[in-house]
Amino acid sequence: MGGYSFVGRRLIQAIPVLFGITLVSFFLIHLIPGDPVAAILGNHYNAQTAAALRHSLGLDRPIWDQYLIFLGHVVHGNLGQSIYYEQPVSQVIGDRIAPTAWLVVYSSVLAAVISFPLALVSALRHDGVIDQVIRAVFVVAFAMPAFWVGIVLILFLSIDVKIFPVSGYGNGFAGHLQALFLPSLTIALAFSAVLIRSLRNGILEVMSEDYIRTARAKGLGTRLILLRHMLRNAVPPTITIFGVNIAFLLGSTVVIENVFAVGGIGQLLVSAILQRDYEVVQGITLLLAVAVVAINLLTDIVHVLLDPRVSYG
Amino acid sequence: MAANAQAAQELIDLDAEPITTSRHRAVTWPLVVGLGIFAVIALLCIFAPLITHYDPTAQDLLHPGAPPFTGGHVLGTDAPYGRDVLSRLLYGGRADLAIGLGGTGVTIVVGTLIGLISGYYGGWVDSVLMRIADVFFAFPFLVLVLAIVAALGPSLFNLFVAIWAVGWVSYARIIRGQTLSMKQRDFVLASRCGGCKNGRIMVRHILPHIISAALVFAMVDAIGNILLAAALGYLGLGVQEPAPEWGTMIADGQQYIVTQWWVPTIPGIAIAITGISFSLIGDGLATYLRPRG
């Protein structure tokens, strides 16, 4: 038995969850009270066009038939047709996925840069003044609405000082880095507030392990213990903590994209809700949930590969 | 025999009392300060009509964007409508506090019951409930709430419905885990031998020992729900204009932030202070409920 069988078992465990995700995404949108066709047609509603549209959308079939057709399409990468953009949903999403992917990666990196060193200092000086200050700061940060922090950052760094653009995605690698800095920082601050407590506890746990005591007992210096023994062992739990909270990160991204008009799928989701473009809402909901499952799977696998002590259970 | 059974029952019930009740409970400063801040905010919002005589939706188009402490407006007025910011803040807080308390209150009860049943009965009941929980947990909370609101239409009530539909999952997971470790304990086995019904064992014997984890989490969850209500209000998918709500106030004020900075800043501070009070209460509760020996 080894890592491969663990990976295989985790993949199999993910299947019922993925199946459930398609059920929830589909039935949420298809159990709307009222007639979606009426909502789509609005002022252009008449019996004939309504019947034609209902037929072309497959809405005249029984709901379970509709679900099975939807499932068949999803497996083939077909997420339906956007009413508003008059394009396939997969294309509408595909056109806007780059800014969102950028934001997620960028803010993850920033969150790691912010939270890991602070959690480390907090853990090394636990219950000291620095630890309490760091914890207090992040209690406050956790309670602040991220979108409001974003607006305040815009005021100070985009309008007053004009270092960063107010909105947009930028051009080229350097352009993206600059344009997406403020939204990524906003998300990273909120994410750090969620991460730091678990990170601090994770590092404290590593610090109380026997091998650290052994290292101390044999006379190694604090710096050497820190670099050679602790940090390496703190990486796997950090990755797991990241994976557990990935859903929070994606949720924050949806809101913050709207503050900075980044033009990603978070902004698309909100405008699709307002435009009653239900197939797009369904597609994005499905995609984000699948992304959460995939990232969780990945972090679990990486954890096992990095830490041979973890049982393949 | 009946008397014996009664006596046995009493013994078992005594054993099932929360470990902490017989000892001193530690009331620490975070609990007192947190409750104090929260009480002040709640009272201000509840008694808003006594504190400000301005209608939160009344427009004064002659005096938009008045700075704080001018023209009888303690926190100024917003632009471009000239509505009193203090009134909007106090009346608007009612919606956010209602979501914080009402959203969280219902989900803790539902989630706790589901977690108890799942952990206590085990087997296929547990498998089914936990697979459902896994599925809900895969969606980013905000995205699932957005999708539900998209289906039902944006309103404060539908926001409640969305939170109720999704929020139970965390509590169910916490309580299930704790129930699993509790149900093997001697006093639970004893009460089962003593002839207690399953419902009684779950509620009277297991629940008192494990509810503290859910209560402490509820404080974090309440912050999350208030932030969620504000985020949806900000996106135009929560409380609908012209009704006031802290998130919609921030959205309204955003474009005037350069000239009327206080309009979007003040509701953000209100949310943060409310959240900090919940954090303090949660910290204090954790100490208060911790078994000491």
Contacts between the chains, C-beta under 8 A, distances in Angstrom:
chain1	res1	chain2	res2	distance
A	16	B	131	5.8
A	16	B	134	7.8
A	17	B	131	7.4
A	17	B	134	5.0
A	17	B	135	5.7
A	17	B	138	5.8
A	20	B	131	6.7
A	20	B	132	7.2
A	20	B	134	7.1
A	20	B	135	3.3
A	20	B	138	7.8
A	21	B	135	6.0
A	21	B	138	5.7
A	21	B	139	7.3
A	23	B	135	7.5
A	24	B	135	6.0
A	24	B	136	7.4
A	24	B	139	7.1
A	24	B	144	7.7
A	25	B	147	7.5
A	28	B	147	5.1
A	28	B	148	6.3
A	28	B	151	5.4
A	29	B	147	7.2
A	29	B	150	7.5
A	29	B	151	6.0
A	31	B	151	6.8
A	32	B	151	4.7
A	32	B	152	7.7
A	33	B	152	7.2
A	139	B	276	6.4
A	139	B	279	4.8
A	140	B	272	6.5
A	140	B	276	6.1
A	142	B	223	6.8
A	142	B	275	6.9
A	142	B	279	7.0
A	143	B	223	5.8
A	143	B	227	7.9
A	143	B	271	7.1
A	143	B	272	4.7
A	143	B	273	7.7
A	143	B	274	7.4
A	143	B	275	2.5
A	143	B	276	4.9
A	143	B	278	7.5
A	143	B	279	6.3
A	144	B	268	6.7
A	144	B	271	7.0
A	144	B	272	4.5
A	144	B	275	7.3
A	145	B	227	5.4
A	145	B	230	5.0
A	145	B	231	6.5
A	145	B	234	7.6
A	145	B	247	7.2
A	145	B	250	7.3
A	145	B	268	6.1
A	145	B	271	5.4
A	145	B	272	7.7
A	146	B	227	7.8
A	146	B	231	7.8
A	147	B	230	7.9
A	147	B	231	6.1
A	147	B	234	5.3
A	147	B	247	8.0
A	147	B	250	7.1
A	148	B	230	7.9
A	148	B	250	5.5
A	148	B	264	7.2
A	148	B	267	7.9
A	148	B	268	3.6
A	148	B	271	7.2
A	149	B	268	8.0
A	151	B	250	6.8
A	151	B	254	5.5
A	151	B	257	6.4
A	151	B	264	6.0
A	151	B	268	7.8
A	152	B	265	7.2
A	152	B	268	7.4
A	154	B	257	7.7
A	155	B	257	5.3
A	155	B	258	7.2
A	155	B	261	7.0
A	159	B	257	7.7
A	159	B	258	5.8
A	247	B	137	7.4
A	247	B	138	7.3
A	247	B	139	7.1
A	247	B	140	4.3
A	247	B	141	6.8
A	248	B	140	7.0
A	248	B	141	7.5
A	250	B	140	4.5
A	250	B	143	7.0
A	251	B	140	3.6
A	251	B	141	5.9
A	251	B	142	3.6
A	251	B	143	5.9
A	252	B	142	7.7
A	254	B	140	7.2
A	254	B	142	6.1
A	254	B	143	6.1
A	254	B	146	7.2
A	255	B	142	6.8
A	255	B	231	4.9
A	255	B	234	7.3
A	255	B	235	6.8
A	258	B	234	7.9
A	258	B	235	5.9
A	269	B	143	7.2
A	269	B	146	6.6
A	270	B	146	7.4
A	270	B	235	5.2
A	270	B	236	7.8
A	270	B	237	7.1
A	272	B	150	7.9
A	273	B	146	6.5
A	273	B	149	7.3
A	273	B	150	4.1
A	273	B	237	6.3
A	274	B	236	7.0
A	274	B	237	7.8
A	278	B	150	7.3
A	281	B	147	6.0
A	281	B	150	5.1
A	282	B	147	7.8
A	284	B	143	7.6
A	285	B	139	6.9
A	285	B	143	5.9
A	285	B	144	7.2
A	285	B	147	4.7
A	288	B	139	7.0
A	288	B	140	5.7
A	288	B	143	5.2
A	289	B	138	4.6
A	289	B	139	4.5
A	289	B	140	7.6
A	289	B	143	7.6
A	290	B	138	7.9
A	292	B	138	5.0
A	292	B	139	7.1
A	292	B	140	6.6
A	293	B	138	5.1
